[in-house]
C-alpha cells in the first residue's frame, strides 16, 4: 500500500468511531477566522493532537481541531485551524487533513483564508470569492508516486473552483448585502511576508490576493473529485502598497473585525449547497 495513502487510512481508522455523521461539507477556517465554529450546532470535537501521526497546527489563531456540527441542516466537518507548509511539514502532511475529510465522506471543500490584497481596489476587511489560483514556490502535493485510490495521475485543472457553488456564494452575498469582491488567489510558501518585488511579480501574473495556504489543498481536493469553493478575507494590503510593516497581529485583527459578516456569508452559502 502507498505510504501516503496508508497514513490517511490509519488516521481515519483511529477516529472513525468518534465521527458522529457523514459530513457533506468540509470547511477550512483560516487565520483569525476560527471563531466561526462557535456558531455551529456542534456534535463532536477531535483535537489534531489526538490523531496518531497527524500534523498539529503551531500558528497563533489556529486552534488545531476538527469540529463536527450542523450549519442549518447541513452536516459539516470544520477544520478550526489548518497546517501550513512553512511549519516544516512535508507537503503530503499539509494536505493530509483534506484527504482525511474526503475519506470521512465530504463531497464539498469550502476553503477560507486571510490574505494580502494585491488588487488596488481591495481594502482590509474585504471578502474575495476565489475564481482561480496561482501556485508559486509551494511544491505540488501530487508530486511522487500517484495514489490511484485518490485520483488520476494528471488531473485536469480547468475548473478547480465549482461554478455552481460560486453562484450560490454570490447570491448569499447579494441577499445579505455583503460586498463580495472576486479574483485570483496566489499561494507562496511563507513564513516571511512577500517582498514588494514579489508583489509586483504577482500583480503582473494576474493575482488579486496572496497568502500562504489554500492552493495545495485545492489541488489535492480536485485530484479526489471534490467540489471546491473558497473565500479570502483580505486582512491587509500587500507589501509595497502601504507604508505600514506587515504583521500577523494585523491579520488577526482584520479577521476579527470582519468576523460577523464572514459568519453570515459562510452560513448562508453552506445552507444553499
Backbone as CSV, one residue per row, in Angstrom:
resi,resn,N_x,N_y,N_z,CA_x,CA_y,CA_z,C_x,C_y,C_z
1,UNK,0.847,-1.197,0.000,0.000,0.000,0.000,0.884,1.249,0.000
2,UNK,0.528,2.232,-0.825,1.237,3.501,-0.848,1.271,4.106,0.557
3,UNK,2.454,4.585,0.999,2.610,5.050,2.374,1.787,6.307,2.671
4,UNK,1.639,7.180,1.670,0.816,8.377,1.867,-0.641,7.981,2.077
5,UNK,-1.115,7.049,1.249,-2.494,6.570,1.383,-2.679,5.849,2.716
6,UNK,-1.692,5.027,3.090,-1.783,4.272,4.345,-1.893,5.205,5.541
7,UNK,-1.152,6.318,5.514,-1.192,7.255,6.641,-2.576,7.869,6.791
8,UNK,-3.212,8.213,5.664,-4.563,8.766,5.721,-5.533,7.716,6.260
9,UNK,-5.405,6.487,5.771,-6.273,5.401,6.243,-6.087,5.174,7.743
10,UNK,-4.833,5.175,8.185,-4.572,4.963,9.614,-5.189,6.077,10.464
11,UNK,-5.085,7.316,9.992,-5.711,8.434,10.712,-7.222,8.244,10.788
12,UNK,-7.819,7.858,9.668,-9.264,7.660,9.632,-9.691,6.528,10.565
13,UNK,-8.965,5.425,10.506,-9.318,4.272,11.338,-9.221,4.611,12.824
14,UNK,-8.297,5.517,13.175,-8.095,5.836,14.589,-9.216,6.697,15.173
15,UNK,-10.007,7.343,14.313,-11.054,8.245,14.832,-12.450,7.941,14.312
16,UNK,-12.592,6.971,13.423,-13.880,6.802,12.744,-15.041,6.535,13.705
17,UNK,-14.761,5.905,14.836,-15.824,5.624,15.802,-16.299,6.893,16.505
18,UNK,-15.512,7.965,16.414,-15.865,9.213,17.093,-16.529,10.219,16.152
19,UNK,-16.623,9.880,14.879,-17.236,10.776,13.901,-18.753,10.576,13.952
20,UNK,-19.520,11.614,14.281,-20.946,11.434,14.562,-21.838,11.295,13.332
21,UNK,-21.335,11.658,12.147,-22.149,11.596,10.939,-21.244,11.666,9.718
22,UNK,-21.819,11.432,8.543,-21.063,11.639,7.308,-21.227,13.090,6.897
23,UNK,-20.153,13.861,6.887,-20.274,15.277,6.519,-20.542,15.456,5.033
24,UNK,-21.283,16.489,4.713,-21.486,16.871,3.315,-20.444,17.894,2.893
25,UNK,-20.123,18.813,3.814,-19.200,19.902,3.531,-18.006,19.827,4.472
26,UNK,-16.811,20.001,3.922,-15.589,20.163,4.703,-15.217,21.639,4.651
27,UNK,-15.164,22.284,5.810,-14.902,23.721,5.894,-13.558,23.954,6.571
28,UNK,-12.671,24.691,5.894,-11.358,25.009,6.451,-11.338,26.480,6.851
29,UNK,-11.064,26.732,8.126,-11.071,28.101,8.647,-9.648,28.633,8.741
30,UNK,-9.406,29.785,8.124,-8.084,30.377,8.066,-7.747,31.220,9.276
31,UNK,-6.599,31.902,9.203,-6.081,32.707,10.311,-7.116,33.718,10.808
32,UNK,-7.383,33.677,12.117,-8.286,34.641,12.728,-9.755,34.373,12.482
33,UNK,-10.070,33.301,11.727,-11.460,33.034,11.362,-12.043,31.832,12.107
34,UNK,-11.262,31.280,13.039,-11.663,30.054,13.711,-12.916,30.164,14.554
35,UNK,-13.269,31.380,14.989,-14.433,31.530,15.859,-15.738,31.191,15.166
36,UNK,-15.708,31.028,13.841,-16.936,30.637,13.146,-17.500,29.343,13.725
37,UNK,-16.608,28.451,14.127,-17.055,27.154,14.641,-17.982,27.304,15.844
38,UNK,-17.862,28.417,16.574,-18.715,28.642,17.749,-20.179,28.818,17.374
39,UNK,-20.447,29.149,16.114,-21.824,29.374,15.684,-22.496,28.108,15.169
40,UNK,-21.755,27.001,15.109,-22.308,25.743,14.613,-23.045,24.995,15.727
41,UNK,-23.941,24.106,15.328,-24.581,23.174,16.261,-23.633,21.988,16.402
42,UNK,-22.723,22.097,17.356,-21.597,21.156,17.454,-22.041,19.828,18.074
43,UNK,-21.595,18.726,17.443,-21.905,17.381,17.925,-20.678,16.649,18.451
44,UNK,-19.490,17.023,17.978,-18.272,16.359,18.440,-17.055,17.203,18.064
45,UNK,-15.977,17.012,18.810,-14.706,17.660,18.519,-13.587,16.630,18.657
46,UNK,-12.593,16.735,17.787,-11.416,15.877,17.874,-10.185,16.751,17.665
47,UNK,-9.332,16.864,18.671,-8.102,17.642,18.542,-7.125,16.908,17.627
48,UNK,-6.395,17.670,16.827,-5.414,17.048,15.938,-4.399,16.233,16.740
49,UNK,-4.071,16.690,17.929,-3.073,16.010,18.751,-3.527,14.629,19.201
50,UNK,-4.832,14.362,19.093,-5.369,13.061,19.492,-5.312,12.047,18.363
51,UNK,-4.960,12.491,17.167,-4.950,11.610,15.997,-3.511,11.169,15.749
52,UNK,-3.285,9.881,15.715,-1.937,9.332,15.584,-1.247,9.840,14.312
53,UNK,-0.050,10.403,14.483,0.801,10.866,13.376,0.176,11.999,12.561
54,UNK,-0.824,12.690,13.126,-1.474,13.780,12.412,-0.685,15.067,12.642
55,UNK,-0.475,15.883,11.602,0.257,17.143,11.778,-0.541,18.117,12.645
56,UNK,0.143,18.786,13.555,-0.514,19.671,14.522,-0.224,21.125,14.174
57,UNK,-1.268,21.973,14.195,-1.117,23.400,13.917,-0.249,24.053,14.989
58,UNK,0.666,24.917,14.564,1.553,25.608,15.509,1.417,27.123,15.428
59,UNK,0.453,27.618,14.631,0.341,29.047,14.365,-0.695,29.685,15.278
60,UNK,-0.405,30.861,15.873,-1.410,31.576,16.665,-2.666,31.835,15.828
61,UNK,-3.838,31.610,16.440,-5.088,31.795,15.714,-5.599,30.519,15.067
62,UNK,-4.821,29.425,15.184,-5.232,28.132,14.633,-5.343,27.143,15.792
63,UNK,-6.582,26.866,16.225,-6.800,26.061,17.430,-6.319,24.623,17.267
64,UNK,-6.481,24.053,16.073,-5.997,22.708,15.825,-6.952,21.610,16.239
65,UNK,-8.175,21.619,15.670,-9.132,20.557,15.975,-10.170,20.447,14.860
66,UNK,-10.716,19.254,14.720,-11.874,19.034,13.857,-13.132,19.290,14.680
67,UNK,-14.065,20.050,14.120,-15.364,20.294,14.735,-16.414,19.654,13.838
68,UNK,-17.245,18.810,14.414,-18.340,18.189,13.663,-19.653,18.805,14.139
69,UNK,-20.400,19.381,13.211,-21.643,20.010,13.606,-22.504,20.348,12.407
70,UNK,-23.631,20.978,12.685,-24.585,21.335,11.630,-24.599,22.844,11.425
71,UNK,-24.637,23.218,10.161,-24.907,24.599,9.763,-26.269,24.552,9.092
72,UNK,-27.294,25.033,9.789,-28.652,24.758,9.336,-28.892,23.262,9.439
73,UNK,-29.267,22.658,8.316,-29.473,21.209,8.275,-28.288,20.482,7.648
74,UNK,-27.234,21.205,7.319,-26.116,20.620,6.573,-25.051,20.090,7.530
75,UNK,-24.710,18.787,7.438,-23.637,18.242,8.279,-22.268,18.692,7.771
76,UNK,-21.478,19.266,8.677,-20.205,19.877,8.299,-19.084,19.368,9.193
77,UNK,-17.946,19.042,8.589,-16.719,18.844,9.354,-15.874,20.093,9.125
78,UNK,-15.466,20.710,10.208,-14.786,22.000,10.141,-13.383,21.865,10.706
79,UNK,-12.406,22.366,9.957,-11.035,22.445,10.469,-10.857,23.788,11.153
80,UNK,-10.775,23.770,12.465,-10.535,25.004,13.218,-9.015,25.162,13.320
81,UNK,-8.457,25.724,12.257,-7.009,25.814,12.130,-6.491,24.804,11.131
82,UNK,-5.607,25.251,10.254,-5.034,24.375,9.241,-3.536,24.204,9.492
83,UNK,-2.932,23.350,8.685,-1.495,23.106,8.732,-0.867,23.767,7.504
84,UNK,0.263,24.439,7.701,0.924,25.146,6.611,2.261,24.501,6.267
85,UNK,2.675,24.655,5.034,3.954,24.127,4.577,5.103,24.764,5.344
86,UNK,4.967,26.060,5.689,6.066,26.750,6.361,6.307,26.264,7.786
87,UNK,5.384,25.472,8.327,5.587,24.938,9.669,6.607,23.799,9.681
88,UNK,7.053,23.393,8.496,8.097,22.388,8.408,7.620,20.991,8.072
89,UNK,6.318,20.843,7.836,5.784,19.534,7.480,5.993,19.245,5.994
90,UNK,6.172,17.973,5.616,6.190,17.645,4.188,4.836,17.978,3.581
91,UNK,4.824,18.271,2.287,3.580,18.715,1.653,2.483,17.658,1.754
92,UNK,2.853,16.381,1.800,1.839,15.323,1.934,1.123,15.408,3.278
93,UNK,1.823,15.892,4.326,1.173,16.089,5.622,0.307,17.345,5.625
94,UNK,0.728,18.373,4.888,-0.053,19.611,4.817,-1.443,19.337,4.249
95,UNK,-1.517,18.443,3.268,-2.808,18.156,2.618,-3.476,16.903,3.174
96,UNK,-2.849,16.256,4.143,-3.457,15.065,4.746,-4.850,15.352,5.303
97,UNK,-5.068,16.502,5.997,-6.418,16.765,6.508,-7.469,16.831,5.402
98,UNK,-7.114,17.384,4.256,-8.057,17.444,3.135,-8.435,16.041,2.699
99,UNK,-7.443,15.188,2.559,-7.706,13.795,2.146,-8.515,13.056,3.202
100,UNK,-8.243,13.352,4.464,-8.969,12.692,5.542,-10.440,13.095,5.537
101,UNK,-10.725,14.368,5.299,-12.128,14.811,5.273,-12.874,14.218,4.087
102,UNK,-12.188,14.028,2.975,-12.804,13.331,1.847,-13.101,11.884,2.220
103,UNK,-12.173,11.237,2.945,-12.379,9.853,3.380,-13.547,9.754,4.355
104,UNK,-13.794,10.837,5.112,-14.954,10.869,6.009,-16.270,10.911,5.235
105,UNK,-16.203,11.315,3.954,-17.407,11.354,3.127,-17.768,12.713,2.576
106,UNK,-17.003,13.757,2.927,-17.324,15.105,2.445,-17.132,15.202,0.936
107,UNK,-18.107,15.796,0.264,-18.025,15.959,-1.184,-17.687,17.369,-1.617
108,UNK,-17.836,18.341,-0.684,-17.558,19.754,-0.972,-16.458,20.237,-0.037
109,UNK,-15.467,20.916,-0.577,-14.432,21.553,0.235,-14.598,23.063,0.136
110,UNK,-14.860,23.704,1.265,-15.045,25.151,1.351,-13.803,25.711,2.045
111,UNK,-12.963,26.388,1.284,-11.701,26.911,1.789,-11.834,28.390,2.161
112,UNK,-11.260,28.774,3.288,-11.183,30.194,3.646,-9.750,30.506,4.065
113,UNK,-9.389,31.763,3.956,-8.057,32.180,4.380,-8.046,33.678,4.638
114,UNK,-6.984,34.131,5.272,-6.683,35.554,5.377,-5.578,35.855,4.374
115,UNK,-5.691,36.961,3.665,-4.756,37.225,2.577,-4.312,38.680,2.554
116,UNK,-3.291,38.924,1.766,-2.866,40.278,1.474,-3.450,40.713,0.149
117,UNK,-4.009,41.912,0.115,-4.633,42.397,-1.113,-3.603,42.946,-2.093
118,UNK,-3.611,42.423,-3.305,-2.747,42.916,-4.378,-3.516,43.871,-5.283
119,UNK,-4.758,43.524,-5.554,-5.634,44.386,-6.343,-5.833,45.707,-5.584
120,UNK,-5.508,46.812,-6.211,-5.539,48.110,-5.528,-6.951,48.587,-5.202
121,UNK,-7.971,47.907,-5.741,-9.348,48.270,-5.392,-9.814,47.562,-4.123
122,UNK,-8.979,46.672,-3.580,-9.320,45.949,-2.359,-8.866,46.732,-1.137
123,UNK,-9.598,46.542,-0.047,-9.216,47.135,1.225,-9.276,46.106,2.334
124,UNK,-8.652,46.406,3.468,-8.672,45.491,4.600,-10.109,45.226,5.042
125,UNK,-10.435,43.954,5.232,-11.777,43.555,5.630,-12.669,43.134,4.482
126,UNK,-12.207,43.317,3.233,-12.985,42.865,2.073,-12.969,41.343,1.978
127,UNK,-14.029,40.797,1.363,-14.078,39.374,1.057,-13.893,39.181,-0.440
128,UNK,-13.095,38.184,-0.805,-12.864,37.891,-2.212,-13.252,36.455,-2.524
129,UNK,-14.194,36.283,-3.434,-14.529,34.963,-3.944,-13.374,34.494,-4.821
130,UNK,-12.844,33.316,-4.528,-11.716,32.796,-5.302,-12.247,32.137,-6.577
131,UNK,-11.893,32.723,-7.710,-12.303,32.163,-9.005,-11.258,31.217,-9.574
132,UNK,-10.000,31.434,-9.226,-8.907,30.593,-9.723,-7.688,30.867,-8.849
133,UNK,-6.613,30.139,-9.093,-5.434,30.318,-8.248,-4.138,30.212,-9.036
134,UNK,-3.071,30.664,-8.405,-1.707,30.546,-8.909,-0.856,29.990,-7.771
135,UNK,-0.049,28.983,-8.075,0.867,28.441,-7.079,2.282,28.894,-7.400
136,UNK,2.945,29.525,-6.416,4.323,29.971,-6.593,5.200,29.375,-5.495
137,UNK,6.145,28.561,-5.873,7.188,28.044,-4.969,6.712,26.921,-4.052
138,UNK,5.442,26.838,-3.750,4.951,25.723,-2.935,4.942,24.460,-3.792
139,UNK,5.474,23.348,-3.288,5.520,22.127,-4.098,4.122,21.581,-4.367
140,UNK,3.943,21.040,-5.551,2.661,20.422,-5.887,2.464,19.186,-5.010
141,UNK,1.314,19.057,-4.330,1.101,17.930,-3.416,0.947,16.588,-4.118
142,UNK,0.868,16.594,-5.445,0.707,15.342,-6.193,2.034,14.800,-6.711
143,UNK,3.140,15.501,-6.416,4.458,15.024,-6.836,4.768,13.699,-6.131
144,UNK,5.396,12.795,-6.871,5.694,11.464,-6.341,4.779,10.429,-6.963
145,UNK,4.872,9.222,-6.476,4.012,8.149,-6.992,2.548,8.540,-6.847
146,UNK,1.772,8.392,-7.911,0.354,8.736,-7.824,-0.375,7.770,-6.899
147,UNK,-1.264,8.310,-6.091,-2.109,7.476,-5.236,-3.402,7.233,-6.003
148,UNK,-3.478,6.085,-6.654,-4.619,5.807,-7.526,-5.942,5.794,-6.767
149,UNK,-5.884,5.459,-5.475,-7.108,5.456,-4.670,-7.706,6.857,-4.547
150,UNK,-6.881,7.878,-4.709,-7.350,9.259,-4.617,-7.769,9.827,-5.968
151,UNK,-7.012,9.547,-7.017,-7.338,10.147,-8.312,-6.330,9.790,-9.384
152,UNK,-6.497,10.392,-10.543,-5.681,10.069,-11.715,-4.327,10.766,-11.649
153,UNK,-3.377,10.296,-12.448,-2.024,10.849,-12.440,-1.994,12.313,-12.869
154,UNK,-2.749,12.660,-13.900,-2.714,14.018,-14.448,-4.113,14.644,-14.397
155,UNK,-4.518,15.147,-13.257,-5.869,15.705,-13.135,-6.009,17.036,-13.879
156,UNK,-7.170,17.217,-14.499,-7.479,18.474,-15.186,-7.716,19.575,-14.148
157,UNK,-7.228,20.783,-14.452,-7.351,21.904,-13.521,-8.130,23.067,-14.135
158,UNK,-8.933,22.787,-15.152,-9.623,23.857,-15.882,-10.647,24.591,-15.029
159,UNK,-11.355,23.861,-14.192,-12.400,24.476,-13.352,-12.279,23.933,-11.930
160,UNK,-11.206,24.289,-11.255,-10.990,23.816,-9.880,-12.103,24.312,-8.968
161,UNK,-12.485,25.580,-9.116,-13.492,26.183,-8.236,-14.854,26.076,-8.906
162,UNK,-15.722,25.301,-8.284,-17.013,24.909,-8.849,-17.877,26.125,-9.172
163,UNK,-18.329,26.216,-10.401,-19.079,27.399,-10.841,-20.445,27.504,-10.173
164,UNK,-21.096,26.377,-9.960,-22.404,26.407,-9.298,-22.264,26.882,-7.852
165,UNK,-21.232,26.414,-7.152,-21.007,26.866,-5.778,-20.656,28.350,-5.747
166,UNK,-19.884,28.815,-6.730,-19.585,30.247,-6.811,-20.868,31.067,-6.940
167,UNK,-21.773,30.604,-7.780,-23.037,31.329,-7.967,-23.840,31.388,-6.663
168,UNK,-23.809,30.303,-5.899,-24.539,30.284,-4.633,-23.919,31.236,-3.611
169,UNK,-22.593,31.329,-3.617,-21.929,32.278,-2.717,-22.255,33.715,-3.136
170,UNK,-22.244,33.966,-4.445,-22.606,35.309,-4.935,-24.024,35.688,-4.494
171,UNK,-24.953,34.739,-4.624,-26.344,35.000,-4.238,-26.448,35.254,-2.734
172,UNK,-25.722,34.459,-1.929,-25.745,34.652,-0.482,-25.223,36.039,-0.118
173,UNK,-24.165,36.474,-0.810,-23.622,37.810,-0.547,-24.616,38.898,-0.933
174,UNK,-25.245,38.743,-2.100,-26.205,39.741,-2.564,-27.415,39.812,-1.644
175,UNK,-27.938,38.646,-1.246,-29.125,38.599,-0.392,-28.873,39.237,0.972
176,UNK,-27.620,39.197,1.419,-27.278,39.736,2.737,-26.542,41.066,2.657
177,UNK,-26.557,41.655,1.460,-25.942,42.965,1.222,-24.482,43.002,1.679
178,UNK,-23.761,41.936,1.344,-22.335,41.845,1.657,-21.540,42.113,0.389
179,UNK,-20.643,43.065,0.453,-19.823,43.417,-0.701,-18.795,42.311,-0.941
180,UNK,-18.944,41.595,-2.033,-18.077,40.463,-2.339,-17.238,40.764,-3.577
181,UNK,-15.935,40.865,-3.366,-15.022,41.005,-4.494,-14.787,39.627,-5.114
182,UNK,-14.131,39.606,-6.267,-13.775,38.340,-6.903,-12.368,38.448,-7.455
183,UNK,-11.672,37.308,-7.531,-10.340,37.383,-8.095,-9.546,36.101,-8.002
184,UNK,-8.242,36.243,-8.262,-7.298,35.136,-8.321,-6.438,35.167,-7.065
185,UNK,-6.331,34.024,-6.413,-5.536,33.912,-5.193,-4.209,33.217,-5.507
186,UNK,-3.124,33.756,-4.990,-1.803,33.155,-5.176,-1.270,32.650,-3.846
187,UNK,-0.722,31.443,-3.858,-0.071,30.901,-2.662,1.441,30.913,-2.829
188,UNK,2.129,31.550,-1.883,3.562,31.429,-1.721,3.824,30.631,-0.447
189,UNK,5.061,30.297,-0.182,5.315,29.378,0.923,5.252,30.040,2.292
190,UNK,5.645,31.347,2.409,5.831,31.908,3.727,7.029,31.206,4.388
191,UNK,7.293,31.450,5.696,6.505,32.272,6.605,6.790,33.772,6.502
192,UNK,7.832,34.169,5.796,8.050,35.600,5.617,6.977,36.153,4.699
193,UNK,6.528,37.369,4.979,5.618,38.027,4.054,6.368,38.336,2.754
194,UNK,5.619,38.579,1.706,6.209,38.764,0.388,6.932,40.109,0.309
195,UNK,7.935,40.176,-0.542,8.634,41.439,-0.773,7.835,42.291,-1.761
196,UNK,8.063,43.603,-1.789,7.384,44.444,-2.781,7.629,43.975,-4.223
197,UNK,8.834,43.482,-4.497,9.123,42.993,-5.853,8.305,41.753,-6.178
198,UNK,8.125,40.866,-5.182,7.303,39.675,-5.403,5.843,40.054,-5.629
199,UNK,5.377,41.072,-4.922,4.001,41.537,-5.134,3.839,42.109,-6.538
200,UNK,4.823,42.857,-7.014,4.756,43.367,-8.389,4.747,42.212,-9.383
201,UNK,5.529,41.168,-9.115,5.527,39.974,-9.963,4.145,39.331,-9.996
202,UNK,3.549,39.165,-8.819,2.238,38.517,-8.733,1.160,39.349,-9.419
203,UNK,1.251,40.659,-9.283,0.280,41.520,-9.962,0.409,41.362,-11.478
204,UNK,1.640,41.279,-11.957,1.869,41.068,-13.395,1.294,39.734,-13.859
205,UNK,1.368,38.733,-12.978,0.836,37.408,-13.314,-0.690,37.361,-13.272
206,UNK,-1.307,38.372,-12.654,-2.767,38.428,-12.613,-3.386,38.096,-11.274
207,UNK,-2.567,38.015,-10.220,-3.105,37.699,-8.894,-3.742,38.925,-8.255
208,UNK,-4.826,38.687,-7.511,-5.534,39.754,-6.794,-5.281,39.721,-5.297
209,UNK,-4.900,38.559,-4.765,-4.628,38.407,-3.335,-3.594,37.308,-3.160
210,UNK,-2.865,37.373,-2.041,-1.784,36.420,-1.814,-1.813,35.926,-0.377
211,UNK,-1.433,34.664,-0.193,-1.364,34.084,1.140,-0.440,32.885,1.154
212,UNK,-0.528,32.105,2.238,0.415,31.011,2.467,-0.278,29.661,2.583
213,UNK,-1.448,29.522,1.985,-2.218,28.280,2.113,-3.156,28.135,0.915
214,UNK,-4.090,27.202,1.034,-5.277,27.076,0.178,-5.035,26.378,-1.160
215,UNK,-4.042,26.819,-1.939,-3.875,26.267,-3.286,-3.524,24.783,-3.236
216,UNK,-2.607,24.401,-2.355,-2.239,22.980,-2.297,-3.420,22.124,-1.854
217,UNK,-4.275,22.683,-1.000,-5.476,21.959,-0.575,-6.463,21.827,-1.732
218,UNK,-6.592,22.895,-2.511,-7.493,22.858,-3.668,-7.016,21.851,-4.705
219,UNK,-5.715,21.813,-4.965,-5.162,20.837,-5.919,-5.467,19.421,-5.450
220,UNK,-5.262,19.178,-4.166,-5.499,17.851,-3.588,-6.966,17.449,-3.689
221,UNK,-7.863,18.363,-3.336,-9.294,18.078,-3.386,-9.760,17.851,-4.818
222,UNK,-9.238,18.654,-5.740,-9.580,18.482,-7.153,-9.145,17.107,-7.645
223,UNK,-7.977,16.670,-7.217,-7.461,15.336,-7.577,-8.426,14.242,-7.140
224,UNK,-9.100,14.464,-6.001,-10.011,13.455,-5.448,-11.448,13.618,-5.927
225,UNK,-11.694,14.605,-6.777,-13.035,14.777,-7.323,-13.991,15.540,-6.436
226,UNK,-13.484,16.271,-5.453,-14.355,17.093,-4.617,-14.770,18.359,-5.368
227,UNK,-15.893,18.924,-4.981,-16.306,20.237,-5.476,-15.715,21.277,-4.529
228,UNK,-15.121,22.330,-5.078,-14.327,23.261,-4.289,-14.841,24.679,-4.461
229,UNK,-14.835,25.420,-3.367,-15.097,26.854,-3.412,-14.240,27.516,-2.346
230,UNK,-14.067,28.820,-2.450,-13.216,29.489,-1.485,-13.500,30.970,-1.354
231,UNK,-13.307,31.485,-0.148,-13.422,32.914,0.131,-12.179,33.357,0.885
232,UNK,-11.599,34.437,0.436,-10.415,35.002,1.070,-10.806,36.298,1.781
233,UNK,-10.415,36.419,3.048,-10.627,37.659,3.789,-9.371,38.508,3.638
234,UNK,-9.485,39.621,2.953,-8.333,40.500,2.726,-8.044,41.235,4.034
235,UNK,-6.946,40.871,4.674,-6.662,41.387,6.013,-5.752,42.605,6.003
236,UNK,-5.054,42.813,4.897,-4.125,43.945,4.793,-3.752,44.140,3.328
237,UNK,-3.223,45.284,3.008,-2.659,45.489,1.683,-1.278,44.863,1.650
238,UNK,-0.948,44.229,0.531,0.310,43.510,0.414,1.504,44.463,0.431
239,UNK,2.690,43.904,0.595,3.922,44.678,0.728,4.106,45.646,-0.432
240,UNK,4.478,46.867,-0.095,4.716,47.880,-1.109,3.499,48.714,-1.445
241,UNK,2.315,48.290,-0.941,1.081,49.023,-1.249,0.660,49.949,-0.108
242,UNK,1.350,49.853,1.025,1.094,50.777,2.137,2.416,51.043,2.844
243,UNK,2.415,52.034,3.716,3.638,52.393,4.436,3.840,51.563,5.696
244,UNK,2.841,50.756,6.059,2.913,50.019,7.322,3.604,48.671,7.127
245,UNK,4.446,48.251,8.080,5.029,46.902,8.021,3.943,45.856,8.254
246,UNK,4.122,44.669,7.684,3.124,43.609,7.798,3.382,42.773,9.045
247,UNK,2.307,42.455,9.778,2.420,41.629,10.978,1.281,40.623,11.028
248,UNK,1.509,39.500,11.725,0.458,38.502,11.888,-0.666,39.052,12.763
249,UNK,-0.316,39.911,13.702,-1.327,40.515,14.574,-2.317,41.347,13.754
250,UNK,-1.808,42.036,12.731,-2.663,42.817,11.842,-3.647,41.907,11.112
251,UNK,-3.161,40.743,10.693,-4.015,39.769,10.005,-5.152,39.335,10.914
252,UNK,-4.822,38.981,12.160,-5.849,38.522,13.093,-6.836,39.635,13.444
253,UNK,-6.345,40.842,13.609,-7.210,41.969,13.951,-8.229,42.241,12.847
254,UNK,-7.772,42.226,11.595,-8.690,42.459,10.476,-9.718,41.344,10.370
255,UNK,-9.280,40.102,10.599,-10.210,38.975,10.546,-11.257,39.082,11.649
256,UNK,-10.832,39.512,12.841,-11.776,39.681,13.955,-12.853,40.707,13.613
257,UNK,-12.450,41.806,13.004,-13.398,42.857,12.641,-14.388,42.377,11.579
258,UNK,-13.892,41.524,10.684,-14.740,41.040,9.584,-15.601,39.852,9.995
259,UNK,-15.357,39.314,11.204,-15.968,38.051,11.613,-17.498,38.009,11.519
260,UNK,-18.241,39.031,11.980,-19.707,38.930,11.910,-20.236,38.750,10.485
261,UNK,-19.718,39.540,9.538,-20.148,39.385,8.151,-19.663,38.075,7.574
262,UNK,-18.461,37.667,7.961,-17.917,36.392,7.491,-18.826,35.237,7.911
263,UNK,-19.236,35.245,9.183,-20.110,34.177,9.681,-21.402,34.114,8.876
264,UNK,-21.969,35.289,8.618,-23.228,35.330,7.877,-23.043,34.802,6.451
265,UNK,-21.966,35.225,5.793,-21.727,34.798,4.412,-21.469,33.299,4.329
266,UNK,-20.660,32.774,5.244,-20.366,31.334,5.244,-21.645,30.524,5.510
267,UNK,-22.388,30.946,6.511,-23.608,30.217,6.875,-24.623,30.204,5.733
268,UNK,-24.915,31.374,5.178,-25.913,31.454,4.110,-25.470,30.701,2.868
269,UNK,-24.155,30.646,2.640,-23.644,29.887,1.487,-23.812,28.388,1.712
270,UNK,-23.416,27.917,2.893,-23.470,26.471,3.171,-24.895,25.944,3.144
271,UNK,-25.845,26.683,3.713,-27.226,26.174,3.726,-27.817,26.106,2.332
272,UNK,-27.205,26.779,1.382,-27.708,26.725,-0.003,-27.048,25.641,-0.829
273,UNK,-25.992,25.020,-0.285,-25.280,23.981,-1.045,-26.132,22.708,-1.180
